Amino acid sequence: MDTGSIVGLLIGLIAGGAIVGVVLWLILKPRTEAEYERLRTETSETRQTAEREAKSIISAAQEESKATRLEADKVIEQRYKDLARAEERIDNRQTSLDQQVQKLESREQVLSKRQSNLDKKKNSLDKLQEERLVELQRIAGMTTDEAKQQLLDAVEADSRQDMARIIREIEDKAKENAEEKARELIALAIQRVASEHVSDVTVSVVPLPNDEMKGRIIGRNGRNIRSFEMAAGVDVVVDDTPETVTISSFDPIRREVARVAMTKLIVDGRIHPARIEKVVDTAQSEVEKQIREAGEQAAYEANVHGLHPEILKMLGRLKYRTSYGQNQLHHAVEASKIASVLAAELGADVNISKMGGLLHDLGKAMDHEQEGTHALLGAEFAKRFKVSKPVVNAIASHHHEEEQDSVESIIVEAADAISGARPGARRESLENYIKRVKTLEDIATSFDGVENAYALQAGREIRILVRPGAIDDLGAIRLSKDIAKTIEESMQYPGQIQVTVVRETRAVGFAK
């Protein structure tokens, strides 16, 4: 093929391709324009939708911003108000403090003036005391040390005379009552078989049907339990112990009344202040009836007759009294029977012994209500209702608060020790022990010049610290004897109490 043919062929191909392209353009043009129009329409709609959503979001954001700004304005305004009130309170407190400071300054000025006056008076009194001492020495013709020595010698002589007199009295009495002393020794020997008991019981436990009852006992805001405690005069303890509440009181009668009343309220289910008062009154009547019946039954068991109804009632109260773990009514009946047997064996009066044994602890039914030991309280109560003198003495002397006048009193003491199983032990409750210790300290501190007083050795010693400037050595000796005499006159106690007066002077110097 020559060059011309090739050129012709190429021109023909190019021309054919152009024709085919034109034809294809003519065919595809309508479709392309339609697709373009469709895309343009969709783009426009999408843009409009986006613009609308953007406007909505912007509007919502503006509303939210406005609400937030209003809320912030309110908070800021409230804070301003709080700050203003706080500032006002601070101003008021500052004013009050300023007034108090002024008052304190005024008082300090007054006290300073008073102290100055006191110092002047003290100096004047010291001067007068010195002048008085010099004048006394001149009149007496002896120095202070000589007067002290003379007084000490007189006190020693008096003490020796007192001891000699007491020894002679004891020996004379022993000779006159030799036979009686022998019988007493036999009765006292019986006391050596005893041992101690446990401490008193001062609580009662009331069972509950379920733990929900605790909430009803307490009541709204505690009104039910407060009403019950006021009406019964006890403490009610509601703790985590399941299905129980505890009633606490040192008064056994109140504790029993409260226990009966609480049991009735739990069974009845109606627990409110008005109902509580009514049930407590009912329980009080029931317990008083039980007390009377218990007293009559005890007298019947002990074979003791002719007792006054009030004594029987007081005796029945011992049913709810325990001492060292022992029921005191059972103890009284047992002591009465033991005393009766001992009296028959020793040839003493059986009727006096068994009545004294039954009534010896009568005062324990009332010792929480009155001042004094249970022996003296019981003796006074029995004397009031015409109980015979030997029985009264047996009651009063079974703990040696009074002198024992007969062998029957010794027998009652022995029977009490055998039944109670506590010879030589402390015969007083914790309550009476605390009272005795406090009374000892109160007696000591009532004297002038005493700075502090401490009861030691379970109340068998009282140690007294005095101000050395107010009491000298001779005054300390006199003070110990005066306090001992006051204790002997105003208290009842077993054994003896040692009175120790401590006077200490300290001199302090500094080497520079």
C-alpha positions in Angstrom: 0.0 0.0 0.0 1.4 3.4 -1.0 1.4 6.5 1.0 -1.6 8.0 -0.6 -3.7 5.0 0.2 -2.6 5.2 3.9 -3.4 8.9 4.1 -6.8 8.3 2.5 -7.5 5.5 5.0 -6.5 7.7 8.0 -8.7 10.6 6.7 -11.5 8.2 6.3 -11.1 6.9 9.9 -10.9 10.4 11.3 -14.0 11.4 9.4 -15.9 8.3 10.6 -14.9 8.9 14.2 -16.1 12.5 14.0 -19.4 11.3 12.6 -19.8 8.7 15.3 -18.9 11.3 18.0 -21.5 13.7 16.6 -24.1 11.0 16.6 -23.3 9.9 20.1 -23.4 13.6 21.3 -26.8 14.1 19.7 -28.1 10.9 21.4 -26.6 11.5 25.0 -27.2 15.3 25.2 -30.9 15.1 26.4 -30.0 12.5 29.1 -27.1 14.6 30.3 -29.1 17.8 30.6 -31.9 15.9 32.5 -29.5 14.4 35.0 -27.8 17.8 35.4 -31.2 19.4 36.1 -32.1 16.7 38.6 -28.8 17.1 40.5 -29.2 20.9 40.5 -32.8 20.5 41.9 -31.6 18.1 44.6 -28.8 20.4 45.5 -31.1 23.3 45.8 -33.5 21.4 48.0 -30.7 20.1 50.2 -29.3 23.6 50.6 -32.8 25.0 51.6 -33.3 22.1 54.1 -29.9 22.8 55.7 -30.6 26.5 55.9 -33.9 25.8 57.6 -32.3 23.4 60.2 -29.5 25.8 60.8 -32.0 28.6 61.5 -33.9 26.3 63.9 -30.8 25.3 65.7 -29.6 28.9 66.0 -33.1 30.0 67.3 -33.1 27.2 69.9 -29.6 28.1 71.0 -30.6 31.7 71.3 -33.6 30.8 73.5 -31.5 28.5 75.7 -28.8 31.1 76.0 -31.4 33.6 77.1 -32.9 31.2 79.7 -29.5 30.4 81.0 -28.7 34.1 81.3 -31.9 34.8 83.2 -31.3 31.9 85.6 -27.7 33.1 86.1 -29.0 36.6 86.9 -31.4 35.1 89.5 -28.7 33.1 91.1 -26.4 36.1 91.2 -29.2 38.3 92.7 -29.9 35.6 95.4 -26.2 35.4 96.2 -26.1 39.2 96.6 -29.0 39.0 99.0 -27.4 36.1 101.0 -24.1 38.1 101.2 -26.1 41.1 102.4 -27.8 39.1 105.1 -24.5 37.5 106.2 -22.9 40.9 106.3 -25.7 42.1 108.5 -25.4 39.1 110.9 -21.7 39.7 111.1 -22.3 43.3 112.0 -24.8 42.4 114.7 -22.4 39.8 116.2 -19.6 42.4 116.1 -21.8 44.8 118.0 -22.7 42.1 120.5 -19.1 41.2 121.0 -18.1 44.8 121.5 -20.8 45.1 124.2 -19.6 42.0 125.9 -16.0 43.2 125.8 -17.1 46.4 127.5 -19.0 44.5 130.2 -16.0 42.3 130.8 -13.7 45.3 131.1 -16.1 46.9 133.6 -16.2 43.7 135.6 -12.4 43.4 135.5 -12.2 46.9 136.9 -14.6 46.1 139.7 -12.7 42.9 140.6 -9.4 44.7 140.6 -10.8 47.2 143.1 -12.2 44.4 145.2 -8.9 42.5 145.1 -7.1 45.7 146.2 -9.5 46.1 149.1 -9.1 42.4 150.0 -5.3 42.7 150.0 -5.5 45.7 152.3 -7.8 43.9 154.7 -5.6 40.8 154.6 -2.6 42.8 155.5 -4.5 44.5 158.3 -5.7 41.1 159.6 -2.2 39.6 159.5 -0.9 42.6 161.5 -3.7 42.1 164.0 -3.0 38.4 164.2 0.7 39.0 164.9 -0.2 41.6 167.6 -2.7 39.2 169.1 -0.1 36.3 169.2 2.4 38.6 170.9 -0.1 39.7 173.5 -1.2 36.1 174.1 2.4 35.0 174.6 2.9 37.9 177.0 -0.2 37.0 179.0 0.4 33.2 179.1 4.1 33.6 179.8 5.1 30.9 177.3 5.9 30.7 173.6 3.8 29.2 170.9 5.9 26.0 170.7 5.6 25.6 174.5 1.8 26.0 174.3 1.6 23.4 171.5 3.7 20.9 173.5 1.6 21.4 176.6 -1.6 20.8 174.6 -0.2 17.7 172.9 0.8 16.3 176.3 -2.8 16.9 177.6 -4.3 15.2 174.5 -2.0 12.2 175.0 -2.9 11.9 178.7 -6.7 12.1 177.8 -6.4 9.5 175.2 -4.6 7.1 177.5 -7.2 7.7 180.2 -10.0 7.0 177.7 -8.4 3.7 176.6 -7.8 2.6 180.1 -11.5 3.4 181.0 -12.8 1.5 178.0 -10.7 -1.6 178.8 -11.9 -1.6 182.4 -15.6 -1.3 181.2 -15.1 -4.2 178.8 -13.5 -6.4 181.4 -16.3 -5.6 184.0 -19.0 -6.3 181.5 -17.4 -9.6 180.5 -17.2 -10.7 184.1 -20.9 -9.8 184.8 -22.2 -11.5 181.6 -19.9 -14.5 181.4 -22.7 -17.0 180.8 -24.4 -14.8 178.2 -21.0 -14.2 176.4 -20.5 -18.0 176.2 -23.9 -18.4 174.6 -23.2 -15.5 172.2 -19.9 -17.1 171.1 -21.8 -20.4 170.2 -24.2 -18.4 168.1 -21.5 -16.3 166.4 -19.5 -19.5 165.5 -22.4 -20.6 163.3 -21.8 -17.5 161.1 -18.5 -19.0 159.8 -20.1 -21.3 157.3 -21.2 -18.7 154.8 -19.9 -17.5 151.4 -20.6 -14.5 149.2 -23.4 -13.9 146.6 -23.5 -12.1 143.3 -24.6 -8.5 142.8 -28.2 -7.2 142.8 -30.5 -7.5 139.8 -31.8 -4.2 138.7 -33.3 -5.0 135.2 -36.3 -6.9 133.9 -36.6 -8.3 130.4 -39.9 -8.3 128.6 -40.3 -10.6 125.5 -41.9 -9.3 122.3 -43.9 -11.2 119.7 -41.8 -9.6 116.9 -39.3 -6.8 116.3 -42.0 -4.6 114.7 -43.4 -4.2 118.2 -40.3 -2.1 119.2 -41.4 0.6 116.8 -44.9 0.7 118.3 -43.4 0.9 121.8 -41.2 3.8 120.8 -44.0 5.6 119.0 -43.8 8.6 116.7 -40.8 10.7 117.7 -40.5 8.6 120.8 -43.7 9.9 122.5 -44.9 6.4 123.6 -41.7 5.4 125.3 -41.3 8.8 127.0 -44.9 8.6 128.3 -44.3 5.0 129.6 -41.0 6.1 131.4 -42.7 9.1 133.0 -45.8 7.1 134.1 -43.9 4.1 135.5 -40.8 5.9 136.7 -38.3 3.5 135.0 -35.9 3.5 132.1 -36.9 1.5 129.0 -34.0 0.2 126.9 -34.8 -0.7 123.3 -31.6 -2.1 121.6 -30.6 -4.6 119.0 -31.4 -7.6 121.1 -34.0 -9.5 119.1 -37.7 -9.6 120.3 -37.0 -8.1 123.8 -37.0 -4.8 125.6 -35.3 -4.1 128.9 -36.8 -2.3 131.9 -34.3 -0.8 134.3 -34.8 0.7 137.8 -33.2 0.5 141.2 -36.8 0.5 142.7 -37.9 -3.2 142.4 -41.6 -2.3 142.8 -41.6 0.2 140.0 -39.7 -2.3 137.9 -42.3 -5.0 138.5 -45.2 -2.5 137.8 -43.5 -1.5 134.6 -43.0 -5.1 133.5 -46.6 -6.0 134.1 -47.8 -2.9 132.3 -45.5 -3.4 129.4 -46.7 -7.1 129.1 -50.3 -5.9 129.1 -49.7 -3.3 126.4 -47.9 -5.8 124.2 -50.8 -8.3 124.5 -53.4 -5.6 124.0 -51.6 -3.9 121.1 -53.1 -0.4 121.7 -50.1 1.6 122.7 -50.5 5.4 123.0 -50.0 7.9 125.9 -53.5 7.8 127.3 -53.7 4.0 127.2 -50.2 3.7 128.8 -51.3 5.8 131.9 -54.4 3.7 132.4 -52.5 0.4 132.1 -49.8 1.5 134.5 -52.5 2.4 137.1 -54.0 -1.1 136.6 -50.7 -2.8 136.9 -50.0 -0.8 140.1 -53.2 -2.1 141.7 -52.3 -5.7 140.7 -48.8 -5.5 142.1 -50.1 -4.0 145.4 -52.5 -7.0 145.7 -49.7 -9.4 145.0 -47.6 -7.7 147.7 -50.3 -8.1 150.4 -50.8 -11.7 149.5 -47.0 -12.4 149.5 -46.6 -10.8 153.0 -49.5 -12.9 154.4 -48.1 -16.1 152.8 -44.6 -15.4 154.2 -45.9 -14.9 157.7 -48.0 -18.1 157.4 -44.9 -20.1 156.2 -42.8 -18.8 159.0 -45.5 -19.5 161.6 -45.5 -15.9 162.8 -48.8 -14.4 163.9 -50.2 -11.1 165.2 -48.4 -8.8 162.7 -50.0 -5.5 161.7 -51.4 -5.4 158.2 -49.0 -2.5 157.3 -46.0 -4.7 158.4 -47.3 -7.6 156.2 -47.7 -5.2 153.3 -44.1 -3.9 153.7 -42.9 -7.5 154.1 -44.6 -8.5 150.9 -42.6 -5.8 149.0 -39.5 -7.9 149.6 -40.9 -10.4 147.0 -39.5 -8.0 144.3 -36.2 -7.2 146.1 -33.0 -9.1 145.6 -29.7 -8.7 147.4 -26.6 -10.4 146.2 -28.7 -12.5 143.8 -31.1 -13.8 146.6 -34.9 -13.1 146.8 -35.3 -11.2 150.0 -38.8 -12.6 150.9 -37.5 -16.1 150.6 -34.4 -15.1 152.6 -36.6 -13.7 155.4 -38.7 -16.9 155.7 -35.6 -19.0 155.6 -33.8 -16.9 158.2 -37.0 -17.1 160.4 -36.9 -20.9 160.3 -33.2 -21.1 161.0 -33.5 -18.7 163.9 -36.3 -20.8 165.4 -34.2 -23.9 165.3 -31.1 -22.1 166.8 -33.2 -20.6 169.5 -34.7 -24.0 170.5 -31.2 -25.5 170.6 -29.7 -22.7 172.6 -32.6 -22.3 175.0 -33.6 -18.8 173.8 -37.1 -17.4 173.1 -38.3 -19.1 169.9 -41.1 -16.7 169.1 -38.8 -13.6 169.4 -36.1 -15.3 167.3 -38.4 -16.3 164.4 -40.2 -13.0 164.3 -36.9 -11.2 164.3 -35.6 -13.4 161.5 -38.7 -12.8 159.4 -38.6 -9.0 159.9 -34.8 -8.4 160.1 -34.6 -7.1 156.5 -37.8 -5.2 156.5 -36.0 -1.9 155.9 -34.8 -3.2 152.5 -38.3 -2.7 151.2 -38.0 1.0 151.9 -34.2 1.9 151.9 -34.4 3.3 148.4 -37.0 5.9 149.5 -35.5 7.1 152.8 -32.1 8.0 154.2 -30.5 5.5 156.6 -29.4 1.9 156.7 -32.0 -0.8 156.1 -31.6 -2.2 159.7 -32.5 1.1 161.4 -35.3 1.9 158.9 -36.8 -1.6 159.5 -36.5 -1.2 163.3 -38.1 2.2 163.3 -41.0 0.9 161.1 -41.6 -2.1 163.3 -41.5 0.1 166.5 -44.2 2.3 164.9 -46.6 -0.6 164.7 -46.1 -1.9 168.3 -43.6 -4.8 167.6 -42.0 -5.9 170.9 -38.8 -4.3 172.0 -36.6 -7.5 171.8 -37.7 -8.0 168.1 -37.0 -4.3 167.3 -33.5 -4.7 168.8 -32.9 -7.9 166.8 -33.8 -6.0 163.6 -31.7 -2.9 164.4 -28.6 -4.8 165.6 -28.3 -7.6 163.0 -25.6 -5.5 161.2 -24.3 -3.9 164.4 -25.8 -0.5 163.9 -27.0 -0.8 167.5 -25.8 -2.8 170.5 -27.3 -6.3 170.7 -29.3 -6.6 174.0 -30.2 -10.3 173.9 -29.0 -13.6 172.7 -32.0 -13.6 170.4 -30.5 -10.7 168.5 -27.3 -12.8 168.1 -29.3 -15.7 166.8 -31.1 -13.5 164.2 -27.7 -12.2 163.0 -26.5 -15.8 162.7 -29.6 -16.9 160.9 -29.2 -14.0 158.5 -25.6 -14.9 157.8 -26.4 -18.6 157.2 -29.3 -17.9 154.9 -27.6 -15.0 153.1 -24.2 -16.9 153.0 -22.1 -13.8 153.5 -20.3 -13.6 156.9 -17.7 -10.8 157.1 -18.8 -9.5 153.7 -20.0 -5.9 153.2 -23.6 -5.8 154.2 -24.7 -2.9 152.0 -25.8 -2.4 148.4 -23.7 -0.5 145.8 -26.2 2.4 146.3 -25.6 2.6 150.1 -21.9 2.2 149.6 -21.7 5.2 147.2 -23.8 7.2 149.6 -21.5 6.3 152.6 -18.4 7.3 150.7 -19.9 10.6 149.5 -21.1 11.3 153.1 -17.6 10.8 154.4 -16.1 13.2 151.9 -18.9 15.8 152.5 -18.3 15.6 156.3 -14.6 16.2 155.8 -15.0 19.1 153.3 -17.5 20.9 155.6 -14.7 21.9 158.0 -12.8 25.2 157.4 -9.3 24.9 156.0 -10.0 21.6 154.2 -8.9 21.7 150.5 -9.8 18.1 149.4 -11.0 14.9 150.9 -10.7 11.3 149.5 -12.4 8.2 150.8 -10.0 5.2 150.4 -10.0 1.4 151.1 -13.8 1.0 150.4 -14.6 3.8 152.8 -12.5 2.5 155.7 -10.1 5.5 155.5 -10.7 9.2 154.7 -7.6 11.2 153.7 -7.9 15.0 154.1 -5.7 17.6 152.5 -5.6 20.9 154.3 -4.3 24.4 153.3 -1.1 24.8 155.3 -1.7 28.6 155.6 -5.1 28.0 157.2 -4.3 25.1 159.6 -1.0 24.5 161.5 0.3 21.2 162.9 -1.7 21.5 166.1 -4.8 22.4 164.1 -4.3 19.3 162.0 -4.4 17.1 165.1 -7.5 18.8 166.4 -9.2 18.6 163.0 -8.6 14.8 162.7 -10.3 14.3 166.1 -13.2 16.7 165.3 -13.9 14.9 162.0 -13.7 11.5 163.6 -16.2 12.6 166.3 -18.5 14.0 163.7 -18.4 10.7 161.7 -19.2 8.7 164.9 -22.2 10.9 165.7 -23.7 11.1 162.2 -22.9 7.8 160.5 -23.5 4.1 160.9 -20.7 1.8 159.6 -19.1 -1.6 160.4 -15.6 -1.6 161.9 -13.7 1.6 162.1 -12.8 4.5 159.8 -9.3 6.0 159.8 -9.1 9.8 159.6 -5.8 11.0 158.1 -5.1 14.7 157.9 -2.2 15.7 155.5 -0.6 19.2 155.9 2.1 19.9 153.4 4.2 23.1 153.0 6.4 23.6 150.0 9.2 26.2 149.6 10.5 26.8 146.1 13.6 28.8 145.2 15.4 29.5 141.9 19.2 29.8 141.5 20.1 32.2 138.7 
